Amino acid sequence: MVSMRTKRLMRKGNGLRAGVIGAGMVGALHARSALLAGAELVGVSTASEASAGRAVDQLGFARAYADPLELIADERIDVVHVCTPNHLHVELARAAIAAGKHVVCEKPLAIESEAAAGLATAAAAAGVIAAVPFVYRFYPMVREARSRVAAGTLGPVGLINGVYLQDWLAAAGSSNWRVDPALGGPSRAFADIGSHWCDLVEFVSGQRIAALSAQLRTTRSKRPRGDGAGPTFAPASAKPGDWAPVETEDVAVVSFRTNRDAVGSVVVSQVSPGAKNQLRFELTGAEATLSFDQQAPDQLLLGELERRSLIERDPTRLTPEAAPYATLPAGHPQGFADCFAAFVADVYASIERRDPVPGLPGFEAGARAVRLTEAVLRSAREGSSWVEVGDVAAAVTSVDSTTK
Protein backbone atom coordinates (compact mmCIF):
# COMPACT_ATOMS: atom_id res chain seq x y z
CA MET A 1 0.00 0.00 0.00
CA VAL A 2 1.36 3.43 -0.98
CA SER A 3 1.01 6.11 1.71
CA MET A 4 -0.41 9.54 0.99
CA ARG A 5 3.01 11.01 1.75
CA THR A 6 4.65 8.74 -0.84
CA LYS A 7 2.01 9.72 -3.40
CA ARG A 8 2.81 13.38 -2.70
CA LEU A 9 6.52 12.76 -3.22
CA MET A 10 5.78 10.96 -6.50
CA ARG A 11 3.52 13.64 -7.98
CA LYS A 12 4.44 15.28 -11.27
CA GLY A 13 3.53 18.74 -10.04
CA ASN A 14 1.62 20.60 -7.35
CA GLY A 15 1.46 24.03 -8.96
CA LEU A 16 4.00 25.53 -6.57
CA ARG A 17 6.92 27.47 -8.04
CA ALA A 18 10.12 27.64 -6.03
CA GLY A 19 13.12 29.93 -5.98
CA VAL A 20 16.34 29.05 -4.14
CA ILE A 21 18.92 31.55 -2.93
CA GLY A 22 22.25 29.77 -2.57
CA ALA A 23 23.26 26.57 -4.35
CA GLY A 24 25.89 24.89 -2.19
CA MET A 25 25.36 21.47 -0.62
CA VAL A 26 22.33 22.66 1.33
CA GLY A 27 20.84 24.64 -1.55
CA ALA A 28 21.12 21.57 -3.77
CA LEU A 29 19.27 19.52 -1.13
CA HIS A 30 16.49 22.11 -1.08
CA ALA A 31 16.24 22.03 -4.89
CA ARG A 32 16.15 18.22 -5.04
CA SER A 33 13.52 18.08 -2.31
CA ALA A 34 11.39 20.72 -4.03
CA LEU A 35 11.42 18.67 -7.22
CA LEU A 36 10.47 15.51 -5.33
CA ALA A 37 7.58 17.37 -3.73
CA GLY A 38 6.30 18.32 -7.17
CA ALA A 39 7.34 21.97 -7.40
CA GLU A 40 8.72 23.78 -10.42
CA LEU A 41 12.23 25.21 -9.99
CA VAL A 42 11.70 28.69 -11.39
CA GLY A 43 14.97 30.33 -10.42
CA VAL A 44 18.19 30.40 -8.44
CA SER A 45 20.44 33.18 -7.18
CA THR A 46 24.00 32.55 -6.01
CA ALA A 47 27.12 34.48 -5.08
CA SER A 48 28.58 34.37 -8.59
CA GLU A 49 27.49 34.08 -12.22
CA ALA A 50 29.54 30.90 -12.61
CA SER A 51 27.92 29.10 -9.67
CA ALA A 52 24.46 30.26 -10.81
CA GLY A 53 25.13 28.80 -14.25
CA ARG A 54 26.16 25.48 -12.72
CA ALA A 55 23.00 25.44 -10.62
CA VAL A 56 20.86 25.98 -13.72
CA ASP A 57 22.66 23.19 -15.58
CA GLN A 58 22.97 20.67 -12.75
CA LEU A 59 19.87 21.25 -10.64
CA GLY A 60 17.28 22.06 -13.27
CA PHE A 61 16.39 25.69 -12.55
CA ALA A 62 14.69 27.58 -15.37
CA ARG A 63 16.87 30.67 -14.93
CA ALA A 64 19.41 32.43 -12.74
CA TYR A 65 18.98 35.80 -11.03
CA ALA A 66 21.96 38.08 -10.47
CA ASP A 67 20.26 39.69 -7.47
CA PRO A 68 18.40 37.61 -4.84
CA LEU A 69 15.95 40.48 -4.31
CA GLU A 70 15.03 40.20 -8.00
CA LEU A 71 14.22 36.53 -7.42
CA ILE A 72 12.10 37.38 -4.41
CA ALA A 73 10.20 40.05 -6.36
CA ASP A 74 9.35 37.73 -9.27
CA GLU A 75 5.59 37.16 -9.17
CA ARG A 76 6.03 33.70 -10.71
CA ILE A 77 7.67 32.42 -7.50
CA ASP A 78 5.46 31.19 -4.64
CA VAL A 79 8.04 29.96 -2.12
CA VAL A 80 11.58 31.16 -1.46
CA HIS A 81 14.30 28.93 0.02
CA VAL A 82 17.04 30.94 1.77
CA CYS A 83 20.25 28.87 1.80
CA THR A 84 22.92 31.57 2.21
CA PRO A 85 25.57 32.26 4.85
CA ASN A 86 23.92 33.14 8.16
CA HIS A 87 24.40 36.92 8.14
CA LEU A 88 22.07 37.24 5.12
CA HIS A 89 19.13 35.27 6.51
CA VAL A 90 17.20 38.10 8.16
CA GLU A 91 17.35 40.51 5.22
CA LEU A 92 16.29 37.91 2.66
CA ALA A 93 13.61 36.22 4.79
CA ARG A 94 12.14 39.61 5.70
CA ALA A 95 12.05 40.63 2.03
CA ALA A 96 10.34 37.38 1.07
CA ILE A 97 7.69 37.79 3.76
CA ALA A 98 7.10 41.41 2.70
CA ALA A 99 6.60 40.18 -0.87
CA GLY A 100 3.96 37.71 0.34
CA LYS A 101 6.10 34.66 -0.37
CA HIS A 102 6.22 31.50 1.70
CA VAL A 103 9.70 31.02 3.13
CA VAL A 104 12.03 28.19 4.03
CA CYS A 105 15.07 29.69 5.77
CA GLU A 106 18.13 27.81 6.91
CA LYS A 107 19.17 28.06 10.52
CA PRO A 108 20.14 30.03 12.43
CA LEU A 109 17.09 32.06 11.51
CA ALA A 110 18.93 35.16 12.74
CA ILE A 111 22.04 36.09 14.66
CA GLU A 112 20.01 37.77 17.43
CA SER A 113 16.85 36.52 19.10
CA GLU A 114 15.00 39.83 18.71
CA ALA A 115 15.43 39.69 14.93
CA ALA A 116 14.40 36.01 14.86
CA ALA A 117 11.27 36.73 16.90
CA GLY A 118 10.51 39.63 14.57
CA LEU A 119 10.62 37.31 11.56
CA ALA A 120 8.30 34.83 13.26
CA THR A 121 5.83 37.58 14.08
CA ALA A 122 6.05 39.05 10.57
CA ALA A 123 5.38 35.66 8.96
CA ALA A 124 2.35 35.08 11.19
CA ALA A 125 1.00 38.56 10.43
CA ALA A 126 1.47 38.03 6.68
CA GLY A 127 -0.27 34.67 6.78
CA VAL A 128 2.58 32.87 5.00
CA ILE A 129 4.05 29.45 5.77
CA ALA A 130 7.55 29.95 7.16
CA ALA A 131 9.73 26.99 8.17
CA VAL A 132 13.25 26.17 9.34
CA PRO A 133 14.89 22.86 8.27
CA PHE A 134 15.18 21.06 11.58
CA VAL A 135 14.97 17.97 9.42
CA TYR A 136 16.00 15.37 12.00
CA ARG A 137 12.39 15.56 13.18
CA PHE A 138 11.48 13.74 9.97
CA TYR A 139 13.16 10.40 10.61
CA PRO A 140 10.35 7.84 11.00
CA MET A 141 12.00 6.48 14.15
CA VAL A 142 12.15 9.96 15.67
CA ARG A 143 8.39 10.19 15.16
CA GLU A 144 8.08 6.72 16.66
CA ALA A 145 10.09 7.82 19.70
CA ARG A 146 7.94 10.92 20.12
CA SER A 147 4.77 8.85 19.92
CA ARG A 148 5.98 6.32 22.50
CA VAL A 149 7.11 9.05 24.91
CA ALA A 150 3.73 10.79 24.61
CA ALA A 151 1.95 7.46 25.24
CA GLY A 152 3.85 7.03 28.52
CA THR A 153 5.89 4.00 27.44
CA LEU A 154 8.94 5.27 29.33
CA GLY A 155 7.11 6.60 32.33
CA PRO A 156 7.95 10.15 33.45
CA VAL A 157 11.17 11.22 31.67
CA GLY A 158 13.69 12.56 34.17
CA LEU A 159 17.00 12.36 32.27
CA ILE A 160 17.87 13.53 28.76
CA ASN A 161 21.39 13.28 27.37
CA GLY A 162 23.35 12.89 24.17
CA VAL A 163 25.94 14.19 21.76
CA TYR A 164 26.29 15.82 18.37
CA LEU A 165 29.85 15.26 17.15
CA GLN A 166 31.57 16.04 13.84
CA ASP A 167 35.21 16.13 12.74
CA TRP A 168 35.30 18.36 9.67
CA LEU A 169 37.21 21.10 11.54
CA ALA A 170 39.56 18.79 13.44
CA ALA A 171 42.56 19.35 11.14
CA ALA A 172 44.74 22.41 11.75
CA GLY A 173 44.23 23.74 8.22
CA SER A 174 40.45 23.22 8.07
CA SER A 175 38.19 26.23 7.88
CA ASN A 176 34.97 27.55 6.40
CA TRP A 177 32.95 30.76 6.31
CA ARG A 178 31.13 29.56 9.44
CA VAL A 179 34.29 30.18 11.48
CA ASP A 180 34.05 33.92 10.82
CA PRO A 181 31.54 35.54 13.23
CA ALA A 182 30.83 38.26 10.65
CA LEU A 183 29.37 35.60 8.35
CA GLY A 184 28.28 32.85 10.73
CA GLY A 185 27.46 34.70 13.93
CA PRO A 186 28.98 34.67 17.44
CA SER A 187 28.33 30.94 17.97
CA ARG A 188 29.40 28.20 15.58
CA ALA A 189 29.33 24.65 16.93
CA PHE A 190 26.28 25.15 19.13
CA ALA A 191 24.34 27.37 16.71
CA ASP A 192 25.17 25.12 13.77
CA ILE A 193 24.58 21.63 15.17
CA GLY A 194 23.77 21.95 18.88
CA SER A 195 20.58 23.74 17.88
CA HIS A 196 19.56 20.65 15.90
CA TRP A 197 20.05 18.42 18.95
CA CYS A 198 18.07 20.71 21.24
CA ASP A 199 15.19 21.04 18.79
CA LEU A 200 15.13 17.28 18.38
CA VAL A 201 15.02 16.35 22.07
CA GLU A 202 12.44 19.02 22.83
CA PHE A 203 10.31 17.70 19.96
CA VAL A 204 10.59 14.07 21.07
CA SER A 205 10.34 14.58 24.83
CA GLY A 206 7.64 17.24 24.83
CA GLN A 207 9.77 19.14 27.35
CA ARG A 208 11.57 22.45 26.99
CA ILE A 209 15.00 23.42 28.21
CA ALA A 210 14.25 26.00 30.89
CA ALA A 211 17.73 26.81 32.22
CA LEU A 212 21.26 25.84 31.28
CA SER A 213 24.92 26.09 32.19
CA ALA A 214 27.49 26.00 29.38
CA GLN A 215 31.20 25.69 28.77
CA LEU A 216 32.76 26.51 25.39
CA ARG A 217 36.18 25.65 24.03
CA THR A 218 38.13 26.71 20.95
CA THR A 219 40.82 24.18 20.05
CA ARG A 220 42.59 26.12 17.27
CA SER A 221 43.59 29.71 17.93
CA LYS A 222 43.94 30.44 14.19
CA ARG A 223 42.49 29.00 11.00
CA PRO A 224 42.64 29.87 7.29
CA ARG A 225 40.26 32.63 6.31
CA GLY A 226 36.95 31.38 4.86
CA ASP A 227 35.34 33.88 2.49
CA GLY A 228 31.98 32.16 2.10
CA ALA A 229 32.60 31.16 -1.51
CA GLY A 230 33.89 27.64 -0.95
CA PRO A 231 31.86 24.42 -0.86
CA THR A 232 30.25 23.40 2.41
CA PHE A 233 32.65 21.50 4.69
CA ALA A 234 35.55 21.93 2.22
CA PRO A 235 38.87 23.07 3.76
CA ALA A 236 39.72 26.65 2.93
CA SER A 237 42.77 27.24 0.78
CA ALA A 238 45.35 28.96 2.96
CA LYS A 239 47.98 31.32 1.58
CA PRO A 240 51.06 32.12 3.66
CA GLY A 241 50.03 34.55 6.39
CA ASP A 242 46.36 34.35 5.41
CA TRP A 243 45.23 32.98 8.76
CA ALA A 244 42.83 34.66 11.15
CA PRO A 245 42.15 34.32 14.89
CA VAL A 246 39.26 32.01 15.74
CA GLU A 247 36.53 33.71 17.74
CA THR A 248 33.85 31.01 17.66
CA GLU A 249 33.69 27.76 19.62
CA ASP A 250 34.69 24.30 18.40
CA VAL A 251 33.15 22.54 21.43
CA ALA A 252 30.16 23.19 23.68
CA VAL A 253 29.25 21.24 26.81
CA VAL A 254 25.81 22.15 28.11
CA SER A 255 24.01 20.99 31.26
CA PHE A 256 20.33 21.84 31.53
CA ARG A 257 17.06 21.33 33.35
CA THR A 258 13.65 21.32 31.70
CA ASN A 259 10.26 22.83 32.42
CA ARG A 260 9.21 19.45 33.84
CA ASP A 261 12.21 19.12 36.16
CA ALA A 262 14.14 16.66 34.03
CA VAL A 263 17.91 17.14 33.95
CA GLY A 264 20.27 16.55 31.09
CA SER A 265 23.40 17.34 29.14
CA VAL A 266 24.73 17.48 25.60
CA VAL A 267 28.27 17.52 24.20
CA VAL A 268 28.64 19.31 20.86
CA SER A 269 31.84 19.23 18.84
CA GLN A 270 33.06 19.92 15.31
CA VAL A 271 36.60 18.74 16.12
CA SER A 272 36.13 15.08 17.16
CA PRO A 273 38.24 12.88 14.82
CA GLY A 274 36.27 9.98 13.37
CA ALA A 275 32.85 11.44 14.14
CA LYS A 276 31.35 12.40 10.79
CA ASN A 277 27.84 13.27 11.89
CA GLN A 278 27.09 11.51 15.15
CA LEU A 279 23.84 12.81 16.58
CA ARG A 280 22.57 10.68 19.43
CA PHE A 281 20.06 11.17 22.24
CA GLU A 282 18.80 9.07 25.12
CA LEU A 283 15.63 9.64 27.12
CA THR A 284 15.39 7.89 30.47
CA GLY A 285 12.06 7.45 32.20
CA ALA A 286 10.95 5.66 35.33
CA GLU A 287 10.11 2.51 33.36
CA ALA A 288 12.46 2.45 30.34
CA THR A 289 15.16 4.22 28.34
CA LEU A 290 14.85 5.04 24.65
CA SER A 291 17.89 5.80 22.45
CA PHE A 292 18.27 7.08 18.89
CA ASP A 293 21.45 7.37 16.82
CA GLN A 294 21.31 9.28 13.54
CA GLN A 295 23.99 7.00 12.10
CA ALA A 296 21.66 4.02 12.58
CA PRO A 297 18.43 5.87 11.83
CA ASP A 298 16.17 2.89 11.17
CA GLN A 299 16.32 1.70 14.79
CA LEU A 300 15.43 2.68 18.32
CA LEU A 301 16.97 0.96 21.32
CA LEU A 302 14.53 0.32 24.15
CA GLY A 303 16.11 -0.53 27.48
CA GLU A 304 14.09 -2.02 30.32
CA LEU A 305 15.15 -3.60 33.63
CA GLU A 306 15.00 -7.16 32.32
CA ARG A 307 15.70 -6.75 28.62
CA ARG A 308 16.99 -4.57 25.79
CA SER A 309 15.26 -4.62 22.42
CA LEU A 310 15.58 -3.03 19.00
CA ILE A 311 12.57 -1.37 17.44
CA GLU A 312 13.00 -1.54 13.65
CA ARG A 313 11.57 0.82 11.07
CA ASP A 314 8.76 -1.26 9.63
CA PRO A 315 5.88 0.82 8.28
CA THR A 316 3.43 -2.00 9.00
CA ARG A 317 4.28 -1.92 12.72
CA LEU A 318 4.97 1.71 13.50
CA THR A 319 2.54 4.00 15.29
CA PRO A 320 0.15 6.06 13.14
CA GLU A 321 2.26 9.16 13.83
CA ALA A 322 5.43 7.53 12.46
CA ALA A 323 4.23 5.22 9.71
CA PRO A 324 3.49 7.93 7.09
CA TYR A 325 7.16 8.98 7.18
CA ALA A 326 8.38 5.45 6.44
CA THR A 327 8.23 5.65 2.64
CA LEU A 328 10.28 2.49 2.00
CA PRO A 329 9.67 -1.11 3.13
CA ALA A 330 11.53 -2.43 6.17
CA GLY A 331 15.17 -3.21 5.45
CA HIS A 332 15.54 -0.46 2.81
CA PRO A 333 17.50 2.34 4.53
CA GLN A 334 16.08 5.83 4.78
CA GLY A 335 18.55 8.63 5.40
CA PHE A 336 19.16 12.35 5.75
CA ALA A 337 18.12 13.21 2.20
CA ASP A 338 14.83 11.41 2.78
CA CYS A 339 14.28 13.53 5.89
CA PHE A 340 14.90 16.66 3.87
CA ALA A 341 12.45 15.53 1.22
CA ALA A 342 9.81 14.80 3.87
CA PHE A 343 10.38 18.21 5.46
CA VAL A 344 9.94 20.08 2.17
CA ALA A 345 6.93 17.92 1.29
CA ASP A 346 5.32 18.95 4.58
CA VAL A 347 6.15 22.62 3.92
CA TYR A 348 4.45 22.45 0.52
CA ALA A 349 1.50 20.51 1.93
CA SER A 350 1.16 23.25 4.56
CA ILE A 351 1.10 25.86 1.78
CA GLU A 352 -1.58 23.93 -0.11
CA ARG A 353 -3.78 23.47 2.96
CA ARG A 354 -3.03 27.01 4.24
CA ASP A 355 -2.18 25.63 7.67
CA PRO A 356 1.03 24.07 9.06
CA VAL A 357 1.18 20.28 9.05
CA PRO A 358 1.56 19.05 12.68
CA GLY A 359 5.22 18.78 13.60
CA LEU A 360 6.44 21.29 11.01
CA PRO A 361 9.29 23.40 12.51
CA GLY A 362 8.13 26.96 11.91
CA PHE A 363 9.92 30.25 12.47
CA GLU A 364 8.98 30.01 16.15
CA ALA A 365 11.24 26.93 16.38
CA GLY A 366 13.97 28.90 14.62
CA ALA A 367 13.57 31.79 17.02
CA ARG A 368 13.73 29.42 19.99
CA ALA A 369 17.02 27.99 18.72
CA VAL A 370 18.49 31.49 18.60
CA ARG A 371 17.33 32.16 22.15
CA LEU A 372 18.95 28.91 23.35
CA THR A 373 22.17 29.91 21.58
CA GLU A 374 22.20 33.29 23.29
CA ALA A 375 21.71 31.60 26.67
CA VAL A 376 24.67 29.29 25.96
CA LEU A 377 26.89 32.23 24.98
CA ARG A 378 25.84 34.23 28.03
CA SER A 379 26.45 31.35 30.43
CA ALA A 380 29.91 30.70 29.01
CA ARG A 381 30.80 34.40 28.91
CA GLU A 382 29.67 35.19 32.44
CA GLY A 383 30.69 31.89 34.01
CA SER A 384 27.16 31.71 35.36
CA SER A 385 25.98 28.55 37.07
CA TRP A 386 22.58 28.80 35.38
CA VAL A 387 20.97 31.02 32.76
CA GLU A 388 17.21 31.04 32.32
CA VAL A 389 16.20 30.49 28.70
CA GLY A 390 12.68 31.95 28.72
CA ASP A 391 9.73 31.21 26.48
CA VAL A 392 10.19 32.31 22.88
CA ALA A 393 6.42 32.43 22.32
CA ALA A 394 6.17 35.49 24.54
CA ALA A 395 8.97 37.18 22.61
CA VAL A 396 7.34 36.41 19.27
CA THR A 397 3.99 37.90 20.21
CA SER A 398 5.58 40.95 21.83
CA VAL A 399 7.73 41.95 18.85
CA ASP A 400 6.01 44.07 16.23
CA SER A 401 6.00 42.67 12.70
CA THR A 402 7.84 45.74 11.45
CA THR A 403 10.91 44.98 13.58
CA LYS A 404 14.03 45.97 11.67
Helices and strands as residue ranges (DSSP letters): H 4-10, E 17-21, H 25-36, E 40-45, H 49-59, E 63-64, H 68-73, E 79-82, G 86-88, H 89-98, E 102-105, H 113-126, E 130-131, G 135-138, H 140-150, E 157-165, G 177-179, H 181-184, H 189-189, I 190-194, H 195-205, E 209-217, E 222-224, E 243-245, E 251-258, E 263-269, E 278-285, E 289-293, E 299-303, E 308-312, G 323-325, H 336-353, H 363-382, E 387-388, H 392-398
